[in-house]
Amino acid sequence: MADAFYHPLGEGRFTSSGHTAGPWSPDNQHLGPPSALLTRELQHCDSARDMLLSRITVEVLGPVPIAELRVRAWVERPGKSVEMLTATLETEERTVARASAWRIARSDSSSQVAGSAPALAPVDRGVEFVRPEGWSPGYIDAIEWRGLRGALGDPGPATVWARQRIPLVAGERPTPLQRLMTVADSASGVSNRLDPTRWLFINTELTVHIQREPAGEWIGLDANTVIGPEGVGTAVSVLHDEHGQVGNTAQALLVRRR
């Protein structure tokens, strides 16, 4: 397999490598790399001011195949203090994912910082784990995992550190925010409560709220999944870097017997 999730072809087009494959299908991508690719395009939208992406929502419009993709982004609603951005991810046949984001002008609120979750235990206290038996190779192997509580394949809440082993785009060093988006969608996987051979638990979207841009390569997920009585669930997590909390995630889940 190639040594990156994607290889650029020019004009917003990319080839997808086998590293993007999700754990349940060798033909479709885990949502992590597409989310990061959409975020990369959002970060490339020009701005006259110093602004921070404060919320990114990725809507899943269908399976993302391991194929050539085109990504586009634009400023949907310009503004002096707040802007809305939109990005799309397309195959030759259809749009497979769409992202919307709010971008807010930076200001100094450092004297009022409050409300963050306690910092996670250091990465070196985590137990390294690998892809569970029966899960397909690809994305899971392209990420280094360190479990503080729980692990892939273990049911229930989990707290893990994750670091991507390969670039998002060949020839580029991923930004810390791209690294965060590469692993944020994994919250529903590491904290799932269901036997995947008997149940589907598919997220229809990923919403990430960002309090500050992360630093470094490691991203921590303190994740929990709530299952409701009528086929709907929610996976939530607090996102960390090695200095503390950086954001929160939520994912709406379709829950159904196979």
C-alpha positions as CSV (number, residue, x, y, z in Angstrom):
1,M,0.0,0.0,0.0
2,A,1.1,3.6,-0.6
3,D,2.7,5.5,2.3
4,A,-0.1,8.0,2.7
5,F,-3.9,8.1,2.9
6,Y,-4.2,10.1,-0.3
7,H,-2.0,11.0,-3.3
8,P,-2.7,14.3,-5.0
9,L,-3.6,14.4,-8.7
10,G,-4.0,18.2,-9.0
11,E,-7.1,20.4,-9.2
12,G,-8.6,19.1,-6.0
13,R,-8.4,15.4,-7.1
14,F,-6.9,12.6,-5.0
15,T,-6.4,8.9,-5.3
16,S,-7.3,6.9,-2.1
17,S,-4.9,4.3,-0.8
18,G,-5.8,1.1,1.0
19,H,-4.8,2.7,4.3
20,T,-8.2,4.5,4.2
21,A,-10.2,1.2,4.4
22,G,-12.6,0.9,7.3
23,P,-12.7,-2.2,9.6
24,W,-15.9,-3.6,8.1
25,S,-15.3,-3.4,4.4
26,P,-12.1,-3.5,2.2
27,D,-13.9,-1.4,-0.4
28,N,-15.1,1.6,1.7
29,Q,-13.2,4.2,3.7
30,H,-13.2,4.8,7.4
31,L,-14.6,8.4,7.9
32,G,-11.5,9.6,9.6
33,P,-9.3,10.3,6.5
34,P,-12.2,11.8,4.5
35,S,-13.0,14.1,7.4
36,A,-9.4,15.2,7.6
37,L,-9.3,15.8,3.8
38,L,-12.4,18.0,4.0
39,T,-10.8,19.9,6.9
40,R,-7.6,20.4,4.9
41,E,-9.6,22.0,2.1
42,L,-11.5,24.2,4.7
43,Q,-8.1,25.3,6.0
44,H,-7.1,26.4,2.5
45,C,-10.0,28.9,2.3
46,D,-8.5,32.4,2.3
47,S,-9.4,34.9,5.0
48,A,-8.4,38.5,5.5
49,R,-8.3,37.9,9.3
50,D,-6.6,35.5,11.7
51,M,-9.5,33.0,12.3
52,L,-10.0,29.6,14.0
53,L,-12.2,26.8,12.8
54,S,-14.5,26.4,15.8
55,R,-17.0,23.8,14.6
56,I,-16.8,21.3,11.8
57,T,-19.7,19.0,11.0
58,V,-19.2,16.2,8.4
59,E,-22.5,14.8,7.0
60,V,-22.1,11.3,5.6
61,L,-24.2,11.0,2.4
62,G,-23.2,7.5,1.6
63,P,-20.2,5.0,1.8
64,V,-16.9,6.6,0.7
65,P,-15.3,4.2,-1.8
66,I,-11.6,3.7,-2.0
67,A,-11.4,5.5,-5.3
68,E,-10.5,8.8,-6.9
69,L,-12.1,11.7,-5.1
70,R,-12.5,15.4,-5.7
71,V,-12.7,17.9,-2.8
72,R,-13.8,21.5,-2.9
73,A,-14.4,24.2,-0.3
74,W,-15.6,27.8,-0.3
75,V,-16.8,30.6,2.0
76,E,-20.6,30.2,2.3
77,R,-21.2,33.2,4.5
78,P,-18.4,35.8,4.8
79,G,-18.1,38.1,7.8
80,K,-15.7,40.2,9.9
81,S,-15.9,38.1,13.0
82,V,-17.7,34.9,12.0
83,E,-17.7,33.0,8.7
84,M,-19.4,29.9,7.5
85,L,-17.5,27.5,5.2
86,T,-18.7,24.6,3.1
87,A,-16.8,21.7,1.6
88,T,-17.8,18.7,-0.5
89,L,-16.2,15.3,-1.2
90,E,-17.2,13.7,-4.5
91,T,-16.6,10.6,-6.6
92,E,-17.3,10.7,-10.4
93,E,-20.9,9.7,-9.7
94,R,-22.0,11.6,-6.6
95,T,-21.2,13.6,-3.5
96,V,-20.3,11.2,-0.7
97,A,-19.7,13.7,2.2
98,R,-20.3,17.3,2.9
99,A,-18.8,19.5,5.6
100,S,-19.9,22.8,7.1
101,A,-17.8,24.8,9.5
102,W,-17.9,28.0,11.5
103,R,-14.7,30.1,11.5
104,I,-14.3,32.7,14.3
105,A,-11.9,35.6,14.4
106,R,-9.2,35.0,17.1
107,S,-9.1,37.3,20.2
108,D,-7.4,37.1,23.6
109,S,-9.5,35.3,26.1
110,S,-6.6,33.6,27.9
111,S,-7.4,35.3,31.3
112,Q,-10.9,33.7,31.3
113,V,-10.0,30.1,30.4
114,A,-12.3,27.7,32.3
115,G,-14.4,24.5,32.2
116,S,-11.9,22.1,30.6
117,A,-11.9,18.4,31.6
118,P,-9.0,17.2,33.6
119,A,-5.9,16.3,31.5
120,L,-5.5,12.7,30.5
121,A,-2.7,10.5,31.8
122,P,0.4,10.7,29.6
123,V,0.8,8.7,26.4
124,D,3.5,6.5,27.9
125,R,1.1,5.2,30.5
126,G,-1.2,3.8,27.7
127,V,-1.1,0.2,26.6
128,E,-0.5,-0.3,22.9
129,F,-3.1,-2.3,21.1
130,V,-3.6,-3.6,17.6
131,R,-6.4,-4.4,15.3
132,P,-8.9,-6.9,16.8
133,E,-9.3,-10.3,15.1
134,G,-12.0,-10.1,12.4
135,W,-11.5,-6.4,11.7
136,S,-10.2,-5.5,8.2
137,P,-6.8,-4.0,7.7
138,G,-6.3,-0.4,6.5
139,Y,-7.1,2.6,8.7
140,I,-6.8,0.8,12.0
141,D,-3.3,-0.3,11.2
142,A,-2.4,3.2,10.0
143,I,-3.0,4.6,13.5
144,E,-0.9,4.0,16.6
145,W,-3.2,3.3,19.5
146,R,-2.5,3.5,23.3
147,G,-5.3,2.6,25.7
148,L,-5.7,4.2,29.1
149,R,-9.1,2.6,29.6
150,G,-10.7,0.1,27.3
151,A,-9.5,-0.7,23.8
152,L,-10.7,-1.4,20.2
153,G,-13.0,-4.4,20.4
154,D,-13.8,-4.0,24.2
155,P,-17.4,-2.9,24.8
156,G,-18.1,0.3,26.8
157,P,-16.5,3.7,27.4
158,A,-12.9,4.1,26.5
159,T,-10.0,6.6,26.9
160,V,-7.3,6.2,24.3
161,W,-4.4,8.1,22.7
162,A,-4.1,7.9,18.9
163,R,-1.5,9.0,16.4
164,Q,-1.5,8.6,12.7
165,R,1.5,6.8,11.4
166,I,1.4,8.1,7.8
167,P,0.7,11.5,6.1
168,L,-2.8,12.5,5.2
169,V,-1.6,13.6,1.8
170,A,1.7,12.3,0.3
171,G,4.5,14.8,0.5
172,E,2.8,16.9,3.2
173,R,3.0,17.1,6.9
174,P,-0.5,17.1,8.4
175,T,-1.6,20.0,10.5
176,P,-2.5,19.2,14.1
177,L,-6.2,19.9,13.3
178,Q,-6.0,17.5,10.4
179,R,-4.6,14.9,12.8
180,L,-7.4,15.6,15.2
181,M,-10.0,15.1,12.4
182,T,-8.3,11.9,11.2
183,V,-9.1,10.2,14.6
184,A,-12.2,12.1,15.9
185,D,-14.6,9.7,14.1
186,S,-13.1,6.8,16.0
187,A,-14.9,7.8,19.2
188,S,-17.9,5.6,18.2
189,G,-15.7,2.7,17.5
190,V,-13.5,2.7,20.6
191,S,-16.6,3.2,22.9
192,N,-19.1,1.0,21.2
193,R,-21.2,-1.2,23.4
194,L,-22.5,-3.7,20.8
195,D,-21.4,-6.9,19.2
196,P,-20.6,-5.8,15.6
197,T,-21.4,-9.3,14.3
198,R,-25.0,-8.9,15.5
199,W,-25.6,-5.2,15.5
200,L,-25.0,-2.2,13.2
201,F,-24.0,1.1,14.8
202,I,-23.4,3.5,11.9
203,N,-22.8,7.2,12.4
204,T,-24.6,9.5,10.1
205,E,-22.5,12.5,10.9
206,L,-19.5,13.8,12.9
207,T,-19.6,17.1,14.7
208,V,-16.5,18.5,16.3
209,H,-16.4,21.6,18.5
210,I,-12.9,23.1,18.9
211,Q,-11.9,25.3,21.9
212,R,-8.3,25.6,20.7
213,E,-6.1,24.2,18.0
214,P,-4.3,21.0,19.1
215,A,-0.5,20.8,19.4
216,G,1.6,17.8,18.6
217,E,0.9,14.4,17.0
218,W,-1.1,12.6,19.7
219,I,-4.8,13.1,20.1
220,G,-6.7,11.7,23.1
221,L,-10.3,10.5,23.0
222,D,-12.3,10.1,26.2
223,A,-15.3,8.5,24.6
224,N,-18.7,7.1,25.6
225,T,-21.7,5.7,23.5
226,V,-25.3,6.1,24.6
227,I,-27.8,3.6,23.1
228,G,-31.5,4.7,23.1
229,P,-34.5,2.3,22.9
230,E,-35.6,3.1,19.4
231,G,-32.7,2.4,17.1
232,V,-30.8,5.7,17.7
233,G,-27.6,6.3,19.7
234,T,-25.1,9.0,20.3
235,A,-21.3,8.7,20.6
236,V,-19.6,11.6,22.5
237,S,-16.1,12.3,23.4
238,V,-13.8,14.9,24.9
239,L,-10.7,15.5,22.7
240,H,-7.3,16.2,24.2
241,D,-3.7,16.8,23.2
242,E,-0.9,16.3,25.6
243,H,-1.5,19.7,27.2
244,G,-5.3,19.2,27.9
245,Q,-8.7,19.4,26.4
246,V,-9.0,20.9,22.9
247,G,-12.6,20.0,21.9
248,N,-15.6,17.8,21.9
249,T,-17.3,15.4,19.5
250,A,-20.8,14.0,18.9
251,Q,-22.0,11.4,16.4
252,A,-25.6,10.4,15.7
253,L,-25.8,6.7,15.4
254,L,-28.2,4.3,13.5
255,V,-28.5,1.2,15.7
256,R,-30.1,-1.9,14.2
257,R,-29.8,-5.7,14.4
258,R,-28.0,-7.2,11.4
